[in-house]
């Protein structure tokens, strides 16, 4: 009985290592797949721009984007600064708090968003090619549980 327990633990550890390695690989490959079609902004910039475009509030700040994305303020500032240089957002002092910066999508961002959304959709389809629906459901539940286990409080 103890041998079976050790074998089960070894299988679980092997599976966990595979998930960690797969996550690392996907973390680099997913942006590369997106960026083959959308060469003027990065995948991470697109993620930030989606947050800005989806904002329900009339004003979204760098802090709001940081909270939503879970990246450091420094990383979000770099992403948003790149979007500003490319003409996708403007940064202005907040109407609510002059120390904060509000981020606003430009007309260019709203016009180009459907193209980026389509590139993202094609990237996801490519990623899921050959993956069974039942496997995807199990993977999603497993990943959600693992994310909860490591989430910041």
PyMOL commands that set and color helices and strands:
alter all, ss='L'
color gray80, all
select helices_A, chain A and resi 2-35+43-54+62-69+73-85+107-128+133-150
alter helices_A, ss='H'
color red, helices_A
select strands_A, chain A and resi 60-61+89-93+101-105
alter strands_A, ss='S'
color yellow, strands_A
deselect
rebuild
show_as cartoon
